[in-house]
Amino acid sequence: MKFPVGVQTFEKIREDGYVYVDKTEMLYQLVTTGSIYFLSRPRRFGKSLLVSTLKNYFQGKKDLFQGLAIEKLEKDWIEYPVFHIDFNSVNFLTPGTLDSTLDVYVSDWEKTYGSDPKRVDIGSRFAYVLAQAHKQHGRRCVVLVDEYDKPILDVLDMDIKVDIQGTEYWLEDWNRSVLKAFYSVFKGADADLQFVLLTGVTKFSQVSVFSGFNQPDDISLASDYESLCGITQQEMEHYFAEPIREMADRFKVSVPEMLQRLKAQYDGYHFSENLTDIYNPYSLLNAFKHKGLKDYWFSTGTPSYLLRLLAHSHENLDEMTGRYYDPSEFVDYKADVEKPLPMIYQSGYLTIKEYDPDFGTFLLDFPNKEVKKGFVSLVAAGYLKPEQNMDNWIRTLVQTLRKGEPDTIRDLFTSFLAGIPYTARRKEDQKERESYFNYTFYLIFRMVSVYTTYIEKEQSQGRSDCIVETPQYVYIFEFKLDGTADEALKQIEDKGYAKPYAGDPRKLFKIGASFSSQTGTIEEWKTME
């Protein structure tokens, strides 16, 4: 079986015999029930393949669709003039790159359909091309824009300036204005358009990119198209039964156990209130190709714009995750570096986990182990700036938890916290010190993704700071800022945090520790069994 890892062109997948998860029934519904669409999905989620599939469909290439669902649905296979714009492979950090990229596209089209010397600006020239293509073909045009927002995301919050005819602009603002002018074509060219799709990571409705033309139908949270990109559980088991069995044999587990491992590692995305489980296709295909459960999607790199936003933000992950939100709070990007939630969600680092129909709100949290582990590690490294390598330290901590060695856990925490620079942990008042203290331990334990970990777990008499469950041991942690280890142990006892484990055969450790806001490390550590 050939897995199309990194292959984003529909014709190559079909002609070269790669496995293809058939989405063409939804594609047919898309093209026959509307005309202008916008779809937001995280990077490497199949948007480019979707655009390529639509391109081949509108070019009437019936042979490529043999055996697929759309073959029985489409009767005419009409060929339309197709205009495909792909911003994926272009770096827009240099001023003028967007302008020249659009000029190259339009100039090439003008060679085919002609130009009007009276039309100078890029949008007007494109409108003329569309009108001429419509006239020459006798059919309206199809416009497909892949990663429409990349010219803005590349320079977001970068403070790069550009000089335009003696006037200085921020490159972010200039690129936005260029795109707005270009996309405004779609409003005046409505009579020449059969179908339009713009894909991207973000929806910039709040910053006027789309204000120049009729608002597209945003299907990013539409239940009919939630699995248009990505792979569902049913699709995975249908198309990839063979590699699943091969992986089960390699890991020496049953097929159901292998399915559970794949689900925990790569599943968990939801794109509507239906809460249909969607797997990250890039990670899943890599897992099947390499027969391993690695962090494939995350290892390809976190977008630099997201790191820049997080560096500016005063919000912490523990304040964002596990909360219900109105869609307006995370669907539409708002140009405010103090509110990174929409970008984190749209970039795929958080996803919908539950839907409350009474209030129309969505619970957001990490989609799966791969994303939680990678993203929290990244945020922790940026927030804490430790001397030790985060991944190596977490690996050692997990091994120590597995062995049941609380004294070694103490030593690990002490050395790790001592390696955090004073400048990273210095806080001006008591509230900030408490926030830093709480967030530090939240990040540390969130990275322990191998075992079941509860942070501030609700119990009958209060919330325990942290509980970690391994196959042989249960650890109940209580931390006190500028307090004592005895006070922490007393709280574990008084609040009955250990009662749910009274009949549990695993060995139980109650750990009380005090954290000093002056030294930034562990002052006292006591363990009760």
C-alpha positions in Angstrom: 0.0 0.0 0.0 1.3 3.4 -1.0 0.7 6.2 1.5 0.5 9.8 0.0 2.7 11.4 2.7 3.5 14.9 1.4 1.6 14.3 -1.9 -1.0 17.0 -2.4 -2.0 16.7 -6.0 -5.1 14.6 -6.8 -3.9 13.5 -10.2 -0.6 12.1 -8.8 -2.4 10.2 -6.1 -4.8 8.6 -8.6 -2.3 8.0 -11.4 0.5 6.6 -9.2 -1.7 4.3 -7.1 -1.6 5.9 -3.7 -4.4 5.1 -1.3 -7.1 7.8 -1.5 -9.8 8.3 1.1 -12.9 9.1 -1.0 -14.4 12.5 -0.2 -16.0 13.0 -3.5 -19.6 12.6 -2.4 -19.2 15.6 -0.1 -17.3 17.4 -2.8 -20.3 16.9 -5.2 -22.7 18.3 -2.5 -20.4 21.3 -2.1 -20.2 22.2 -5.7 -24.0 21.7 -6.4 -25.4 23.5 -3.4 -23.4 26.8 -3.3 -20.9 28.9 -5.1 -18.5 30.9 -2.8 -17.0 29.1 0.2 -14.4 29.5 2.9 -12.9 26.6 4.8 -10.5 26.9 7.8 -8.5 23.8 8.8 -5.1 23.4 10.6 -1.9 23.1 8.5 -1.2 19.7 6.8 -4.9 18.7 7.2 -5.6 18.0 3.5 -6.7 21.5 2.3 -4.3 21.5 -0.7 -5.5 18.0 -1.7 -9.1 19.2 -1.5 -8.3 22.2 -3.8 -6.4 19.9 -6.2 -9.4 17.5 -6.3 -11.8 20.4 -7.1 -9.4 21.7 -9.8 -9.4 18.3 -11.6 -13.2 18.0 -11.2 -13.9 21.4 -12.7 -11.4 20.6 -15.5 -13.7 17.7 -16.4 -11.1 15.0 -15.9 -13.6 12.2 -15.5 -11.0 9.4 -15.9 -9.3 10.4 -12.6 -12.6 9.9 -10.7 -13.3 6.3 -11.9 -14.5 4.1 -9.0 -15.1 7.1 -6.7 -18.5 8.1 -5.4 -18.8 11.1 -7.6 -18.6 9.0 -10.8 -22.2 7.9 -10.2 -23.4 11.4 -9.2 -21.9 13.6 -11.9 -23.4 13.1 -15.4 -22.1 16.0 -17.4 -18.4 16.5 -16.5 -18.3 20.0 -17.9 -14.9 21.7 -18.3 -14.7 25.2 -16.8 -11.9 27.7 -16.9 -10.0 27.2 -13.6 -7.8 29.8 -11.8 -5.7 28.3 -9.1 -3.7 30.4 -6.7 -1.4 28.7 -4.2 0.4 30.7 -1.6 1.8 27.6 0.2 5.3 27.6 -1.2 6.0 31.4 -1.0 7.7 33.2 1.9 6.1 36.6 2.3 8.6 38.1 4.7 10.2 40.3 2.0 8.3 43.5 1.1 6.9 43.3 -2.4 6.6 39.5 -2.5 2.8 39.4 -2.4 2.5 42.0 -5.1 4.9 40.3 -7.4 3.3 36.8 -6.7 -0.1 38.0 -7.7 1.4 39.9 -10.7 3.0 36.7 -12.0 -0.3 34.8 -11.7 -2.3 37.5 -13.5 0.3 38.1 -16.2 0.3 34.4 -17.1 -3.5 34.4 -17.4 -3.3 37.6 -19.5 -1.2 35.8 -22.0 -4.1 33.4 -22.5 -7.1 35.6 -22.2 -5.7 39.1 -23.1 -5.3 42.3 -21.2 -6.7 45.8 -21.1 -4.0 48.6 -20.9 -6.5 50.8 -19.1 -6.6 48.4 -16.1 -3.6 48.9 -13.9 -4.3 47.6 -10.4 -4.1 43.8 -9.9 -7.7 43.4 -8.9 -9.1 45.1 -12.0 -6.7 43.2 -14.3 -7.9 39.9 -12.7 -11.6 40.9 -13.2 -10.9 41.5 -16.9 -9.3 38.1 -17.2 -12.3 36.4 -15.6 -14.7 38.3 -18.0 -12.6 37.3 -21.0 -12.3 33.7 -19.9 -16.1 33.5 -19.4 -16.6 35.0 -22.9 -14.1 32.7 -24.6 -15.1 29.4 -23.0 -18.8 30.2 -22.8 -18.7 29.0 -19.2 -18.3 30.8 -15.9 -14.9 30.7 -14.1 -13.7 28.7 -11.0 -11.3 30.3 -8.6 -9.5 28.2 -6.0 -7.2 30.0 -3.5 -5.1 27.7 -1.3 -3.8 29.2 2.0 -5.3 32.6 1.2 -4.1 34.0 4.6 -0.4 33.0 4.4 0.7 36.5 3.2 -0.6 37.9 6.5 0.4 35.1 8.8 4.0 35.2 7.6 4.4 38.8 8.7 1.9 38.9 11.6 3.3 40.9 14.5 6.7 41.1 12.8 7.1 44.9 12.7 8.4 44.8 9.2 7.9 48.1 7.2 7.6 48.7 3.5 7.9 52.0 1.6 5.3 52.5 -1.0 5.8 55.6 -3.2 7.3 57.5 -0.2 4.7 56.4 2.3 5.7 53.9 5.0 3.4 51.0 5.9 3.6 48.0 8.2 4.0 45.0 5.9 1.2 43.2 7.7 -1.2 46.1 6.9 0.1 46.4 3.3 -0.4 42.7 2.6 -3.8 42.9 4.1 -4.8 45.8 1.9 -3.4 44.1 -1.2 -5.4 41.0 -0.5 -8.5 43.0 0.2 -8.3 44.7 -3.1 -7.6 41.5 -4.9 -10.5 39.6 -3.3 -12.8 42.5 -3.9 -12.8 41.3 -7.5 -15.2 38.5 -6.6 -18.0 41.0 -5.9 -18.0 42.7 -9.2 -17.2 39.5 -11.1 -20.2 37.6 -9.8 -21.7 37.1 -13.2 -18.4 35.5 -14.4 -18.0 33.1 -11.4 -19.2 29.5 -11.2 -17.5 28.5 -8.0 -15.0 30.0 -5.5 -13.2 28.3 -2.6 -10.7 30.0 -0.3 -8.9 27.8 2.2 -6.7 28.8 5.1 -5.9 28.5 8.7 -7.6 31.6 10.0 -10.7 33.6 9.2 -9.8 37.3 9.2 -13.3 38.6 9.1 -12.5 41.1 11.9 -9.7 42.7 9.9 -11.6 43.3 6.7 -9.8 41.0 4.3 -13.2 39.8 3.0 -15.1 43.1 3.2 -14.5 43.9 -0.4 -16.8 41.1 -1.8 -19.8 39.1 -0.9 -19.1 37.1 2.3 -18.3 33.5 1.5 -20.2 30.7 3.0 -18.0 29.7 5.9 -18.2 25.9 6.2 -15.5 25.6 8.8 -18.0 24.5 11.5 -20.7 23.1 9.1 -21.8 19.6 10.2 -22.2 18.6 6.5 -18.6 19.2 5.8 -16.8 18.4 9.1 -14.9 15.5 7.6 -14.2 17.1 4.2 -10.6 17.1 5.4 -9.1 14.6 7.8 -9.9 11.0 8.3 -12.8 9.6 10.3 -12.7 6.4 12.4 -14.8 4.6 9.9 -12.6 5.7 7.0 -9.5 4.7 8.9 -10.7 1.1 9.6 -12.0 0.8 6.0 -9.1 2.0 4.0 -6.2 1.1 6.3 -7.2 -2.3 7.8 -4.0 -3.9 6.5 -1.5 -1.4 8.0 -3.4 -1.4 11.3 -2.9 -5.2 11.5 0.8 -4.8 10.6 1.3 -2.2 13.3 -0.5 -4.4 15.8 1.9 -7.3 15.0 4.9 -5.0 15.3 3.8 -3.7 18.7 2.7 -7.2 19.8 -0.8 -6.1 20.7 -4.3 -6.9 19.5 -6.0 -4.9 16.7 -8.5 -3.3 19.1 -5.5 -2.2 21.3 -3.7 -0.8 18.3 -6.8 1.2 17.3 -7.0 2.6 20.8 -3.3 3.7 20.7 -3.8 5.4 17.3 -6.9 7.1 18.6 -5.2 8.5 21.7 -2.2 9.7 19.7 -3.8 11.2 16.5 -7.6 11.4 16.9 -9.7 13.9 18.8 -10.4 16.7 16.3 -14.0 17.9 16.0 -15.3 20.5 13.5 -19.0 20.8 14.3 -21.5 20.2 17.1 -21.9 16.6 15.7 -18.5 15.8 17.4 -17.5 13.3 14.7 -13.9 12.2 15.5 -11.4 13.3 12.9 -7.8 12.0 12.8 -4.9 14.2 11.8 -4.3 12.8 8.3 -0.6 13.8 8.1 0.3 12.0 11.4 -1.9 9.0 10.6 -0.4 8.4 7.2 3.1 8.8 8.5 2.3 6.3 11.3 1.2 3.7 8.8 4.1 4.4 6.5 6.8 4.2 9.2 4.8 1.8 11.5 5.5 4.0 14.5 3.6 6.3 16.9 5.7 9.4 16.7 4.8 13.1 16.8 4.8 13.5 13.1 2.5 16.6 12.7 4.0 18.5 15.6 7.6 17.8 14.6 7.1 19.6 11.3 7.2 22.8 13.3 4.9 25.2 15.1 4.1 28.3 13.0 6.3 31.3 13.9 3.2 33.6 14.1 1.8 31.5 16.9 5.0 31.6 18.9 5.1 35.4 18.5 1.5 35.7 19.7 2.1 33.5 22.7 5.2 35.6 23.6 3.0 38.7 23.8 0.0 37.1 25.5 -0.9 37.4 29.2 -3.1 34.4 29.0 -1.9 31.0 30.2 -2.9 27.6 28.8 -4.5 26.5 32.0 -6.8 29.5 31.7 -7.7 28.6 28.1 -8.2 24.8 28.1 -11.1 22.9 29.5 -13.5 25.9 29.1 -16.7 26.5 27.2 -16.7 29.3 24.6 -19.1 31.0 22.3 -18.0 30.4 18.7 -17.4 34.1 18.2 -14.5 33.8 20.8 -12.5 31.3 18.8 -13.8 31.2 15.2 -13.2 34.7 14.1 -9.6 36.0 14.4 -9.4 39.3 16.2 -6.2 41.2 15.7 -5.2 41.4 19.3 -2.0 39.8 20.5 -3.4 39.7 24.0 -6.0 37.2 22.9 -4.3 34.3 21.1 -7.1 31.7 21.6 -8.6 32.0 18.0 -5.2 31.4 16.5 -4.4 28.5 18.8 -7.7 26.9 17.9 -7.6 27.5 14.2 -4.0 26.3 14.0 -5.1 22.9 15.4 -3.5 23.0 18.9 -6.9 23.1 20.6 -10.1 21.6 19.3 -13.8 21.2 20.1 -14.4 18.5 22.7 -18.0 19.0 23.7 -21.1 21.0 22.6 -23.7 22.6 24.9 -26.9 23.0 22.9 -28.6 25.0 25.6 -26.1 27.9 25.3 -24.6 27.1 21.9 -21.1 27.0 23.4 -18.2 24.6 22.8 -15.6 23.1 25.2 -12.1 23.5 23.9 -9.1 21.4 24.9 -6.1 19.5 23.4 -7.1 17.1 20.6 -4.8 14.2 21.4 -1.5 13.1 23.0 0.7 14.3 20.2 -0.5 17.8 20.3 -0.8 18.1 24.1 2.7 16.8 24.7 4.3 18.9 22.0 2.5 22.1 22.5 2.8 22.2 26.3 6.5 21.4 26.0 6.9 24.2 23.6 5.0 26.7 25.8 6.8 25.5 28.9 10.2 26.0 27.4 9.3 29.5 26.4 7.7 30.4 29.7 10.1 28.8 32.1 13.3 29.0 30.0 15.0 26.1 32.0 18.6 25.2 31.7 17.7 21.5 31.2 16.3 20.0 28.0 12.5 19.7 28.6 12.0 16.5 26.7 14.8 14.7 28.4 13.7 15.9 31.8 10.1 14.7 31.2 11.3 11.4 30.0 13.3 10.9 33.2 10.4 12.0 35.3 8.1 9.5 33.6 10.6 6.7 34.2 10.9 7.6 37.8 7.1 7.7 38.3 7.0 4.2 36.7 9.5 2.9 39.3 7.8 4.4 42.3 10.7 6.5 43.6 9.2 9.7 45.2 12.6 10.8 46.6 14.1 10.8 43.1 11.0 12.8 41.9 11.9 15.3 44.6 15.5 15.6 43.3 14.2 16.0 39.7 11.9 18.9 40.7 14.5 20.6 42.8 17.2 20.5 40.1 14.8 21.5 37.3 13.2 24.4 39.2 16.7 25.6 40.3 17.6 25.9 36.6 14.9 28.4 35.8 16.5 31.9 35.5 15.5 34.4 38.1 14.4 36.8 35.4 11.9 34.2 34.1 10.2 33.7 37.4 10.4 37.1 39.1 6.9 38.4 39.8 6.0 41.8 41.3 3.2 41.0 43.6 1.6 38.1 45.5 -1.1 37.5 42.8 1.6 37.2 40.1 3.7 35.0 42.2 0.8 32.6 42.9 -0.1 32.6 39.1 3.5 31.8 38.2 3.6 29.0 40.8 0.3 27.5 39.7 1.2 27.7 36.0 4.6 26.2 36.5 3.2 23.0 38.0 0.4 22.9 35.5 2.8 22.9 32.6 5.1 20.3 34.2 2.3 17.8 34.9 0.5 18.5 31.6 3.7 17.2 29.9 3.3 13.8 31.6 1.1 12.5 28.8 2.1 8.9 29.1 0.1 8.3 32.3 -3.4 9.4 33.4 -2.8 12.8 35.0 -5.4 14.9 36.8 -4.7 18.6 37.5 -6.9 20.3 40.1 -9.2 17.3 40.1 -12.7 18.0 41.5 -13.4 15.8 44.5 -16.1 15.8 47.1 -14.3 18.2 49.5 -12.1 20.2 47.2 -9.6 20.1 44.4 -6.3 18.1 44.6 -3.4 19.9 42.9 -2.3 16.8 40.9 -2.9 13.1 40.8 -0.8 10.8 38.5 -1.8 7.2 38.0 0.7 4.6 36.6 0.0 0.9 36.3 1.6 0.2 39.7 1.5 3.5 41.6 -0.8 6.4 42.4 0.8 9.8 43.3 -1.3 12.5 45.0 0.6 15.8 45.0 -0.2 18.9 47.0 2.0 22.0 46.7 2.1 25.0 48.9 3.5 28.4 48.0 5.6 29.7 50.8 4.0 27.2 53.1 5.1 23.9 54.6 5.1 20.3 53.4 3.1 19.3 56.6 0.4 21.8 55.6 0.2 20.2 52.2 0.0 16.6 53.6 -2.6 17.8 56.1 -4.8 19.1 53.2 -4.6 15.7 51.5 -5.8 14.0 54.6 -8.4 16.6 55.6 -9.9 16.8 52.1 -9.9 13.0 51.6 -8.1 13.2 48.3 -7.0 9.5 48.8 -10.4 8.1 49.5 -11.3 7.2 45.9 -8.2 4.9 45.9 -9.1 3.1 49.1 -9.7 -0.2 47.3 -7.1 0.3 44.6 -4.4 -2.4 44.6 -1.7 0.0 43.4 0.7 1.5 45.9 -0.3 5.1 46.9 2.1 7.9 47.6 0.9 11.2 49.2 3.4 13.9 48.5 3.4 17.3 50.2 5.8 20.0 49.0 6.4 23.6 49.6 7.6 26.0 46.9 9.6 29.2 47.8 8.7 32.3 45.8 12.1 33.7 46.8 14.4 30.9 45.7 12.0 29.6 43.0 12.5 26.0 44.0 11.4 23.2 46.4 11.9 24.1 50.1 10.4 21.0 51.7 9.2 17.6 50.4 7.5 14.9 52.5 6.0 11.6 51.4 3.4 9.4 53.2 2.5 5.9 52.0 
